């Protein structure tokens, strides 16, 4: 159940950013992310990022993985 917050100026999506030491290692966990309901988006326009979304047309979560120093 979505409960609106009056006068909030934000999207109803939780963004999570994860820093890793080796971005290519993230690809090994794509199937596990899919089992959790995420869609694997790859770099999705930003080199050296791995991006996952959850919630379909009513997205609820974005998870961004970046390599340390990037």
PDB file with SEQRES, HELIX, SHEET and CRYST1 records, atoms N, CA, C and O in Angstrom:
SEQRES   1 A   70  UNK UNK UNK UNK UNK UNK UNK UNK UNK UNK UNK UNK UNK          
SEQRES   2 A   70  UNK UNK UNK UNK UNK UNK UNK UNK UNK UNK UNK UNK UNK          
SEQRES   3 A   70  UNK UNK UNK UNK UNK UNK UNK UNK UNK UNK UNK UNK UNK          
SEQRES   4 A   70  UNK UNK UNK UNK UNK UNK UNK UNK UNK UNK UNK UNK UNK          
SEQRES   5 A   70  UNK UNK UNK UNK UNK UNK UNK UNK UNK UNK UNK UNK UNK          
SEQRES   6 A   70  UNK UNK UNK UNK UNK                                          
HELIX    1 AA1 UNK A   23  UNK A   26  1                                   4    
HELIX    2 AA2 UNK A   27  UNK A   29  5                                   3    
HELIX    3 AA3 UNK A   30  UNK A   35  1                                   6    
HELIX    4 AA4 UNK A   56  UNK A   58  5                                   3    
SHEET    1 AA1 4 UNK A  14  UNK A  20  0                                        
SHEET    2 AA1 4 UNK A  61  UNK A  67  1                                        
SHEET    3 AA1 4 UNK A  49  UNK A  54 -1                                        
SHEET    4 AA1 4 UNK A  38  UNK A  42 -1                                        
CRYST1    1.000    1.000    1.000  90.00  90.00  90.00 P 1           1          
ATOM      1  N   UNK A   1       0.838  -1.175   0.000  1.00  0.00           N  
ATOM      2  CA  UNK A   1       0.000   0.000   0.000  1.00  0.00           C  
ATOM      3  C   UNK A   1       0.883   1.239   0.000  1.00  0.00           C  
ATOM      4  O   UNK A   1       1.717   1.416   0.888  1.00  0.00           O  
ATOM      5  N   UNK A   2       0.700   2.082  -0.986  1.00  0.00           N  
ATOM      6  CA  UNK A   2       1.470   3.306  -1.103  1.00  0.00           C  
ATOM      7  C   UNK A   2       0.771   4.419  -0.347  1.00  0.00           C  
ATOM      8  O   UNK A   2      -0.407   4.695  -0.576  1.00  0.00           O  
ATOM      9  N   UNK A   3       1.499   5.052   0.549  1.00  0.00           N  
ATOM     10  CA  UNK A   3       0.942   6.150   1.329  1.00  0.00           C  
ATOM     11  C   UNK A   3       1.666   7.425   0.919  1.00  0.00           C  
ATOM     12  O   UNK A   3       2.869   7.547   1.152  1.00  0.00           O  
ATOM     13  N   UNK A   4       0.958   8.381   0.311  1.00  0.00           N  
ATOM     14  CA  UNK A   4       1.623   9.615  -0.108  1.00  0.00           C  
ATOM     15  C   UNK A   4       2.016  10.478   1.086  1.00  0.00           C  
ATOM     16  O   UNK A   4       1.346  10.492   2.119  1.00  0.00           O  
ATOM     17  N   UNK A   5       3.107  11.189   0.915  1.00  0.00           N  
ATOM     18  CA  UNK A   5       3.562  12.139   1.920  1.00  0.00           C  
ATOM     19  C   UNK A   5       3.266  13.528   1.373  1.00  0.00           C  
ATOM     20  O   UNK A   5       3.809  13.906   0.335  1.00  0.00           O  
ATOM     21  N   UNK A   6       2.420  14.291   2.049  1.00  0.00           N  
ATOM     22  CA  UNK A   6       2.040  15.618   1.535  1.00  0.00           C  
ATOM     23  C   UNK A   6       3.260  16.512   1.301  1.00  0.00           C  
ATOM     24  O   UNK A   6       4.164  16.588   2.133  1.00  0.00           O  
ATOM     25  N   UNK A   7       3.260  17.183   0.149  1.00  0.00           N  
ATOM     26  CA  UNK A   7       4.273  18.185  -0.218  1.00  0.00           C  
ATOM     27  C   UNK A   7       5.692  17.662  -0.366  1.00  0.00           C  
ATOM     28  O   UNK A   7       6.633  18.456  -0.377  1.00  0.00           O  
ATOM     29  N   UNK A   8       5.876  16.358  -0.480  1.00  0.00           N  
ATOM     30  CA  UNK A   8       7.229  15.822  -0.661  1.00  0.00           C  
ATOM     31  C   UNK A   8       7.638  16.007  -2.118  1.00  0.00           C  
ATOM     32  O   UNK A   8       6.831  15.824  -3.029  1.00  0.00           O  
ATOM     33  N   UNK A   9       8.877  16.365  -2.321  1.00  0.00           N  
ATOM     34  CA  UNK A   9       9.411  16.586  -3.661  1.00  0.00           C  
ATOM     35  C   UNK A   9      10.415  15.488  -3.994  1.00  0.00           C  
ATOM     36  O   UNK A   9      11.582  15.770  -4.263  1.00  0.00           O  
ATOM     37  N   UNK A  10       9.962  14.238  -3.977  1.00  0.00           N  
ATOM     38  CA  UNK A  10      10.849  13.111  -4.244  1.00  0.00           C  
ATOM     39  C   UNK A  10      10.083  12.022  -4.973  1.00  0.00           C  
ATOM     40  O   UNK A  10       8.859  11.934  -4.887  1.00  0.00           O  
ATOM     41  N   UNK A  11      10.825  11.200  -5.687  1.00  0.00           N  
ATOM     42  CA  UNK A  11      10.213  10.063  -6.362  1.00  0.00           C  
ATOM     43  C   UNK A  11      10.021   8.925  -5.362  1.00  0.00           C  
ATOM     44  O   UNK A  11      10.780   8.812  -4.400  1.00  0.00           O  
ATOM     45  N   UNK A  12       9.027   8.096  -5.580  1.00  0.00           N  
ATOM     46  CA  UNK A  12       8.781   6.992  -4.632  1.00  0.00           C  
ATOM     47  C   UNK A  12       9.617   5.748  -4.947  1.00  0.00           C  
ATOM     48  O   UNK A  12       9.095   4.635  -5.007  1.00  0.00           O  
ATOM     49  N   UNK A  13      10.922   5.956  -5.146  1.00  0.00           N  
ATOM     50  CA  UNK A  13      11.835   4.864  -5.473  1.00  0.00           C  
ATOM     51  C   UNK A  13      13.015   4.923  -4.516  1.00  0.00           C  
ATOM     52  O   UNK A  13      13.570   5.994  -4.268  1.00  0.00           O  
ATOM     53  N   UNK A  14      13.396   3.777  -3.981  1.00  0.00           N  
ATOM     54  CA  UNK A  14      14.567   3.702  -3.119  1.00  0.00           C  
ATOM     55  C   UNK A  14      15.789   3.469  -3.997  1.00  0.00           C  
ATOM     56  O   UNK A  14      15.856   2.475  -4.721  1.00  0.00           O  
ATOM     57  N   UNK A  15      16.758   4.383  -3.937  1.00  0.00           N  
ATOM     58  CA  UNK A  15      18.018   4.248  -4.669  1.00  0.00           C  
ATOM     59  C   UNK A  15      19.086   3.759  -3.709  1.00  0.00           C  
ATOM     60  O   UNK A  15      19.287   4.332  -2.638  1.00  0.00           O  
ATOM     61  N   UNK A  16      19.768   2.694  -4.104  1.00  0.00           N  
ATOM     62  CA  UNK A  16      20.835   2.113  -3.292  1.00  0.00           C  
ATOM     63  C   UNK A  16      22.113   2.142  -4.116  1.00  0.00           C  
ATOM     64  O   UNK A  16      22.125   1.686  -5.259  1.00  0.00           O  
ATOM     65  N   UNK A  17      23.190   2.677  -3.543  1.00  0.00           N  
ATOM     66  CA  UNK A  17      24.468   2.699  -4.235  1.00  0.00           C  
ATOM     67  C   UNK A  17      25.456   1.837  -3.455  1.00  0.00           C  
ATOM     68  O   UNK A  17      25.610   1.982  -2.242  1.00  0.00           O  
ATOM     69  N   UNK A  18      26.124   0.934  -4.182  1.00  0.00           N  
ATOM     70  CA  UNK A  18      27.079   0.010  -3.565  1.00  0.00           C  
ATOM     71  C   UNK A  18      28.437   0.228  -4.216  1.00  0.00           C  
ATOM     72  O   UNK A  18      28.540   0.276  -5.442  1.00  0.00           O  
ATOM     73  N   UNK A  19      29.478   0.358  -3.402  1.00  0.00           N  
ATOM     74  CA  UNK A  19      30.846   0.497  -3.894  1.00  0.00           C  
ATOM     75  C   UNK A  19      31.527  -0.864  -3.790  1.00  0.00           C  
ATOM     76  O   UNK A  19      31.494  -1.497  -2.735  1.00  0.00           O  
ATOM     77  N   UNK A  20      32.143  -1.313  -4.877  1.00  0.00           N  
ATOM     78  CA  UNK A  20      32.833  -2.601  -4.914  1.00  0.00           C  
ATOM     79  C   UNK A  20      34.275  -2.398  -5.381  1.00  0.00           C  
ATOM     80  O   UNK A  20      34.605  -1.362  -5.960  1.00  0.00           O  
ATOM     81  N   UNK A  21      35.126  -3.383  -5.129  1.00  0.00           N  
ATOM     82  CA  UNK A  21      36.527  -3.272  -5.562  1.00  0.00           C  
ATOM     83  C   UNK A  21      36.738  -3.742  -6.996  1.00  0.00           C  
ATOM     84  O   UNK A  21      37.714  -3.348  -7.635  1.00  0.00           O  
ATOM     85  N   UNK A  22      35.824  -4.591  -7.519  1.00  0.00           N  
ATOM     86  CA  UNK A  22      35.961  -5.101  -8.889  1.00  0.00           C  
ATOM     87  C   UNK A  22      34.566  -5.214  -9.507  1.00  0.00           C  
ATOM     88  O   UNK A  22      33.809  -6.127  -9.176  1.00  0.00           O  
ATOM     89  N   UNK A  23      34.233  -4.294 -10.394  1.00  0.00           N  
ATOM     90  CA  UNK A  23      32.879  -4.233 -10.955  1.00  0.00           C  
ATOM     91  C   UNK A  23      32.504  -5.500 -11.724  1.00  0.00           C  
ATOM     92  O   UNK A  23      31.329  -5.866 -11.755  1.00  0.00           O  
ATOM     93  N   UNK A  24      33.463  -6.170 -12.338  1.00  0.00           N  
ATOM     94  CA  UNK A  24      33.140  -7.372 -13.114  1.00  0.00           C  
ATOM     95  C   UNK A  24      32.653  -8.517 -12.230  1.00  0.00           C  
ATOM     96  O   UNK A  24      31.956  -9.412 -12.709  1.00  0.00           O  
ATOM     97  N   UNK A  25      33.007  -8.499 -10.960  1.00  0.00           N  
ATOM     98  CA  UNK A  25      32.537  -9.530 -10.038  1.00  0.00           C  
ATOM     99  C   UNK A  25      31.020  -9.453  -9.825  1.00  0.00           C  
ATOM    100  O   UNK A  25      30.381 -10.463  -9.530  1.00  0.00           O  
ATOM    101  N   UNK A  26      30.460  -8.278  -9.972  1.00  0.00           N  
ATOM    102  CA  UNK A  26      29.012  -8.097  -9.771  1.00  0.00           C  
ATOM    103  C   UNK A  26      28.217  -8.954 -10.749  1.00  0.00           C  
ATOM    104  O   UNK A  26      27.158  -9.477 -10.402  1.00  0.00           O  
ATOM    105  N   UNK A  27      28.724  -9.097 -11.965  1.00  0.00           N  
ATOM    106  CA  UNK A  27      28.019  -9.870 -13.002  1.00  0.00           C  
ATOM    107  C   UNK A  27      27.781 -11.316 -12.589  1.00  0.00           C  
ATOM    108  O   UNK A  27      26.840 -11.945 -13.073  1.00  0.00           O  
ATOM    109  N   UNK A  28      28.601 -11.846 -11.717  1.00  0.00           N  
ATOM    110  CA  UNK A  28      28.445 -13.229 -11.263  1.00  0.00           C  
ATOM    111  C   UNK A  28      27.177 -13.432 -10.430  1.00  0.00           C  
ATOM    112  O   UNK A  28      26.753 -14.566 -10.204  1.00  0.00           O  
ATOM    113  N   UNK A  29      26.574 -12.327  -9.976  1.00  0.00           N  
ATOM    114  CA  UNK A  29      25.409 -12.411  -9.104  1.00  0.00           C  
ATOM    115  C   UNK A  29      24.107 -12.004  -9.791  1.00  0.00           C  
ATOM    116  O   UNK A  29      23.093 -11.794  -9.124  1.00  0.00           O  
ATOM    117  N   UNK A  30      24.129 -11.891 -11.117  1.00  0.00           N  
ATOM    118  CA  UNK A  30      22.919 -11.490 -11.845  1.00  0.00           C  
ATOM    119  C   UNK A  30      21.742 -12.418 -11.584  1.00  0.00           C  
ATOM    120  O   UNK A  30      20.623 -11.948 -11.379  1.00  0.00           O  
ATOM    121  N   UNK A  31      21.970 -13.710 -11.588  1.00  0.00           N  
ATOM    122  CA  UNK A  31      20.851 -14.644 -11.387  1.00  0.00           C  
ATOM    123  C   UNK A  31      20.275 -14.539  -9.978  1.00  0.00           C  
ATOM    124  O   UNK A  31      19.066 -14.677  -9.787  1.00  0.00           O  
ATOM    125  N   UNK A  32      21.128 -14.298  -9.000  1.00  0.00           N  
ATOM    126  CA  UNK A  32      20.624 -14.120  -7.638  1.00  0.00           C  
ATOM    127  C   UNK A  32      19.792 -12.842  -7.517  1.00  0.00           C  
ATOM    128  O   UNK A  32      18.781 -12.819  -6.814  1.00  0.00           O  
ATOM    129  N   UNK A  33      20.219 -11.784  -8.203  1.00  0.00           N  
ATOM    130  CA  UNK A  33      19.438 -10.540  -8.186  1.00  0.00           C  
ATOM    131  C   UNK A  33      18.085 -10.763  -8.864  1.00  0.00           C  
ATOM    132  O   UNK A  33      17.065 -10.253  -8.402  1.00  0.00           O  
ATOM    133  N   UNK A  34      18.079 -11.523  -9.956  1.00  0.00           N  
ATOM    134  CA  UNK A  34      16.812 -11.838 -10.629  1.00  0.00           C  
ATOM    135  C   UNK A  34      15.892 -12.632  -9.710  1.00  0.00           C  
ATOM    136  O   UNK A  34      14.684 -12.398  -9.701  1.00  0.00           O  
ATOM    137  N   UNK A  35      16.435 -13.554  -8.946  1.00  0.00           N  
ATOM    138  CA  UNK A  35      15.623 -14.336  -8.007  1.00  0.00           C  
ATOM    139  C   UNK A  35      14.996 -13.453  -6.933  1.00  0.00           C  
ATOM    140  O   UNK A  35      13.961 -13.800  -6.365  1.00  0.00           O  
ATOM    141  N   UNK A  36      15.625 -12.309  -6.656  1.00  0.00           N  
ATOM    142  CA  UNK A  36      15.086 -11.360  -5.687  1.00  0.00           C  
ATOM    143  C   UNK A  36      14.086 -10.380  -6.325  1.00  0.00           C  
ATOM    144  O   UNK A  36      13.551  -9.496  -5.656  1.00  0.00           O  
ATOM    145  N   UNK A  37      13.846 -10.560  -7.641  1.00  0.00           N  
ATOM    146  CA  UNK A  37      12.862  -9.725  -8.322  1.00  0.00           C  
ATOM    147  C   UNK A  37      13.430  -8.541  -9.077  1.00  0.00           C  
ATOM    148  O   UNK A  37      12.673  -7.696  -9.555  1.00  0.00           O  
ATOM    149  N   UNK A  38      14.755  -8.460  -9.197  1.00  0.00           N  
ATOM    150  CA  UNK A  38      15.382  -7.351  -9.910  1.00  0.00           C  
ATOM    151  C   UNK A  38      15.563  -7.687 -11.384  1.00  0.00           C  
ATOM    152  O   UNK A  38      15.721  -8.849 -11.757  1.00  0.00           O  
ATOM    153  N   UNK A  39      15.537  -6.653 -12.214  1.00  0.00           N  
ATOM    154  CA  UNK A  39      15.846  -6.778 -13.630  1.00  0.00           C  
ATOM    155  C   UNK A  39      17.277  -6.295 -13.813  1.00  0.00           C  
ATOM    156  O   UNK A  39      17.637  -5.213 -13.349  1.00  0.00           O  
ATOM    157  N   UNK A  40      18.094  -7.099 -14.490  1.00  0.00           N  
ATOM    158  CA  UNK A  40      19.497  -6.773 -14.734  1.00  0.00           C  
ATOM    159  C   UNK A  40      19.564  -5.816 -15.920  1.00  0.00           C  
ATOM    160  O   UNK A  40      19.118  -6.149 -17.018  1.00  0.00           O  
ATOM    161  N   UNK A  41      20.126  -4.620 -15.697  1.00  0.00           N  
ATOM    162  CA  UNK A  41      20.189  -3.602 -16.733  1.00  0.00           C  
ATOM    163  C   UNK A  41      21.602  -3.371 -17.260  1.00  0.00           C  
ATOM    164  O   UNK A  41      21.784  -2.593 -18.196  1.00  0.00           O  
ATOM    165  N   UNK A  42      22.605  -4.028 -16.681  1.00  0.00           N  
ATOM    166  CA  UNK A  42      23.990  -3.837 -17.117  1.00  0.00           C  
ATOM    167  C   UNK A  42      24.487  -2.441 -16.791  1.00  0.00           C  
ATOM    168  O   UNK A  42      24.143  -1.885 -15.748  1.00  0.00           O  
ATOM    169  N   UNK A  43      25.297  -1.868 -17.681  1.00  0.00           N  
ATOM    170  CA  UNK A  43      25.819  -0.517 -17.458  1.00  0.00           C  
ATOM    171  C   UNK A  43      24.718   0.541 -17.619  1.00  0.00           C  
ATOM    172  O   UNK A  43      24.740   1.567 -16.940  1.00  0.00           O  
ATOM    173  N   UNK A  44      23.793   0.298 -18.485  1.00  0.00           N  
ATOM    174  CA  UNK A  44      22.643   1.174 -18.761  1.00  0.00           C  
ATOM    175  C   UNK A  44      23.062   2.630 -18.954  1.00  0.00           C  
ATOM    176  O   UNK A  44      22.545   3.542 -18.309  1.00  0.00           O  
ATOM    177  N   UNK A  45      24.024   2.815 -19.871  1.00  0.00           N  
ATOM    178  CA  UNK A  45      24.431   4.157 -20.270  1.00  0.00           C  
ATOM    179  C   UNK A  45      25.527   4.797 -19.452  1.00  0.00           C  
ATOM    180  O   UNK A  45      26.001   5.877 -19.806  1.00  0.00           O  
ATOM    181  N   UNK A  46      25.946   4.168 -18.368  1.00  0.00           N  
ATOM    182  CA  UNK A  46      27.033   4.711 -17.552  1.00  0.00           C  
ATOM    183  C   UNK A  46      28.128   3.654 -17.467  1.00  0.00           C  
ATOM    184  O   UNK A  46      27.960   2.638 -16.792  1.00  0.00           O  
ATOM    185  N   UNK A  47      29.261   3.890 -18.155  1.00  0.00           N  
ATOM    186  CA  UNK A  47      30.342   2.908 -18.137  1.00  0.00           C  
ATOM    187  C   UNK A  47      30.796   2.573 -16.723  1.00  0.00           C  
ATOM    188  O   UNK A  47      30.852   3.433 -15.844  1.00  0.00           O  
ATOM    189  N   UNK A  48      31.115   1.314 -16.533  1.00  0.00           N  
ATOM    190  CA  UNK A  48      31.623   0.763 -15.270  1.00  0.00           C  
ATOM    191  C   UNK A  48      30.607   0.796 -14.141  1.00  0.00           C  
ATOM    192  O   UNK A  48      30.974   0.758 -12.966  1.00  0.00           O  
ATOM    193  N   UNK A  49      29.331   0.867 -14.496  1.00  0.00           N  
ATOM    194  CA  UNK A  49      28.266   0.750 -13.500  1.00  0.00           C  
ATOM    195  C   UNK A  49      27.521  -0.544 -13.782  1.00  0.00           C  
ATOM    196  O   UNK A  49      27.517  -1.024 -14.916  1.00  0.00           O  
ATOM    197  N   UNK A  50      26.890  -1.113 -12.758  1.00  0.00           N  
ATOM    198  CA  UNK A  50      25.922  -2.194 -12.927  1.00  0.00           C  
ATOM    199  C   UNK A  50      24.644  -1.705 -12.270  1.00  0.00           C  
ATOM    200  O   UNK A  50      24.653  -1.230 -11.134  1.00  0.00           O  
ATOM    201  N   UNK A  51      23.536  -1.829 -13.006  1.00  0.00           N  
ATOM    202  CA  UNK A  51      22.278  -1.236 -12.587  1.00  0.00           C  
ATOM    203  C   UNK A  51      21.195  -2.304 -12.571  1.00  0.00           C  
ATOM    204  O   UNK A  51      21.086  -3.105 -13.500  1.00  0.00           O  
ATOM    205  N   UNK A  52      20.396  -2.309 -11.510  1.00  0.00           N  
ATOM    206  CA  UNK A  52      19.299  -3.261 -11.335  1.00  0.00           C  
ATOM    207  C   UNK A  52      18.057  -2.474 -10.925  1.00  0.00           C  
ATOM    208  O   UNK A  52      18.142  -1.519 -10.153  1.00  0.00           O  
ATOM    209  N   UNK A  53      16.900  -2.887 -11.452  1.00  0.00           N  
ATOM    210  CA  UNK A  53      15.647  -2.234 -11.073  1.00  0.00           C  
ATOM    211  C   UNK A  53      14.656  -3.282 -10.589  1.00  0.00           C  
ATOM    212  O   UNK A  53      14.734  -4.451 -10.966  1.00  0.00           O  
ATOM    213  N   UNK A  54      13.728  -2.848  -9.752  1.00  0.00           N  
ATOM    214  CA  UNK A  54      12.717  -3.745  -9.205  1.00  0.00           C  
ATOM    215  C   UNK A  54      11.372  -3.022  -9.205  1.00  0.00           C  
ATOM    216  O   UNK A  54      11.301  -1.832  -8.895  1.00  0.00           O  
ATOM    217  N   UNK A  55      10.316  -3.739  -9.550  1.00  0.00           N  
ATOM    218  CA  UNK A  55       8.977  -3.178  -9.452  1.00  0.00           C  
ATOM    219  C   UNK A  55       8.277  -2.950 -10.772  1.00  0.00           C  
ATOM    220  O   UNK A  55       7.144  -2.468 -10.785  1.00  0.00           O  
ATOM    221  N   UNK A  56       8.915  -3.279 -11.887  1.00  0.00           N  
ATOM    222  CA  UNK A  56       8.262  -3.125 -13.187  1.00  0.00           C  
ATOM    223  C   UNK A  56       7.898  -1.685 -13.489  1.00  0.00           C  
ATOM    224  O   UNK A  56       8.707  -0.781 -13.277  1.00  0.00           O  
ATOM    225  N   UNK A  57       6.671  -1.458 -13.988  1.00  0.00           N  
ATOM    226  CA  UNK A  57       6.227  -0.105 -14.331  1.00  0.00           C  
ATOM    227  C   UNK A  57       6.069   0.778 -13.097  1.00  0.00           C  
ATOM    228  O   UNK A  57       6.112   2.004 -13.202  1.00  0.00           O  
ATOM    229  N   UNK A  58       5.890   0.171 -11.947  1.00  0.00           N  
ATOM    230  CA  UNK A  58       5.790   0.909 -10.690  1.00  0.00           C  
ATOM    231  C   UNK A  58       7.048   0.646  -9.861  1.00  0.00           C  
ATOM    232  O   UNK A  58       6.988   0.109  -8.755  1.00  0.00           O  
ATOM    233  N   UNK A  59       8.186   1.041 -10.430  1.00  0.00           N  
ATOM    234  CA  UNK A  59       9.471   0.726  -9.812  1.00  0.00           C  
ATOM    235  C   UNK A  59       9.528   1.152  -8.350  1.00  0.00           C  
ATOM    236  O   UNK A  59       9.037   2.212  -7.963  1.00  0.00           O  
ATOM    237  N   UNK A  60      10.143   0.287  -7.559  1.00  0.00           N  
ATOM    238  CA  UNK A  60      10.279   0.553  -6.124  1.00  0.00           C  
ATOM    239  C   UNK A  60      11.734   0.707  -5.708  1.00  0.00           C  
ATOM    240  O   UNK A  60      12.032   1.394  -4.731  1.00  0.00           O  
ATOM    241  N   UNK A  61      12.653   0.064  -6.452  1.00  0.00           N  
ATOM    242  CA  UNK A  61      14.058   0.070  -6.063  1.00  0.00           C  
ATOM    243  C   UNK A  61      14.970   0.193  -7.285  1.00  0.00           C  
ATOM    244  O   UNK A  61      14.695  -0.372  -8.344  1.00  0.00           O  
ATOM    245  N   UNK A  62      16.050   0.936  -7.116  1.00  0.00           N  
ATOM    246  CA  UNK A  62      17.172   0.982  -8.056  1.00  0.00           C  
ATOM    247  C   UNK A  62      18.410   0.613  -7.253  1.00  0.00           C  
ATOM    248  O   UNK A  62      18.626   1.149  -6.166  1.00  0.00           O  
ATOM    249  N   UNK A  63      19.220  -0.292  -7.776  1.00  0.00           N  
ATOM    250  CA  UNK A  63      20.496  -0.609  -7.132  1.00  0.00           C  
ATOM    251  C   UNK A  63      21.599  -0.322  -8.140  1.00  0.00           C  
ATOM    252  O   UNK A  63      21.603  -0.863  -9.246  1.00  0.00           O  
ATOM    253  N   UNK A  64      22.531   0.533  -7.746  1.00  0.00           N  
ATOM    254  CA  UNK A  64      23.655   0.934  -8.586  1.00  0.00           C  
ATOM    255  C   UNK A  64      24.935   0.406  -7.942  1.00  0.00           C  
ATOM    256  O   UNK A  64      25.190   0.662  -6.765  1.00  0.00           O  
ATOM    257  N   UNK A  65      25.731  -0.322  -8.702  1.00  0.00           N  
ATOM    258  CA  UNK A  65      27.035  -0.769  -8.239  1.00  0.00           C  
ATOM    259  C   UNK A  65      28.095   0.005  -9.021  1.00  0.00           C  
ATOM    260  O   UNK A  65      28.036   0.089 -10.248  1.00  0.00           O  
ATOM    261  N   UNK A  66      29.055   0.564  -8.303  1.00  0.00           N  
ATOM    262  CA  UNK A  66      30.178   1.266  -8.917  1.00  0.00           C  
ATOM    263  C   UNK A  66      31.468   0.721  -8.348  1.00  0.00           C  
ATOM    264  O   UNK A  66      31.539   0.308  -7.191  1.00  0.00           O  
ATOM    265  N   UNK A  67      32.502   0.730  -9.201  1.00  0.00           N  
ATOM    266  CA  UNK A  67      33.814   0.305  -8.740  1.00  0.00           C  
ATOM    267  C   UNK A  67      34.474   1.442  -7.967  1.00  0.00           C  
ATOM    268  O   UNK A  67      34.379   2.605  -8.359  1.00  0.00           O  
ATOM    269  N   UNK A  68      35.135   1.102  -6.880  1.00  0.00           N  
ATOM    270  CA  UNK A  68      35.834   2.092  -6.075  1.00  0.00           C  
ATOM    271  C   UNK A  68      36.784   2.921  -6.956  1.00  0.00           C  
ATOM    272  O   UNK A  68      37.537   2.367  -7.757  1.00  0.00           O  
ATOM    273  N   UNK A  69      36.742   4.229  -6.804  1.00  0.00           N  
ATOM    274  CA  UNK A  69      37.584   5.118  -7.596  1.00  0.00           C  
ATOM    275  C   UNK A  69      36.967   5.550  -8.907  1.00  0.00           C  
ATOM    276  O   UNK A  69      37.558   6.366  -9.614  1.00  0.00           O  
ATOM    277  N   UNK A  70      35.809   5.039  -9.258  1.00  0.00           N  
ATOM    278  CA  UNK A  70      35.163   5.393 -10.515  1.00  0.00           C  
ATOM    279  C   UNK A  70      34.187   6.521 -10.289  1.00  0.00           C  
ATOM    280  O   UNK A  70      33.534   6.971 -11.230  1.00  0.00           O  
TER     281      UNK A  70                                                      
END                                                                             
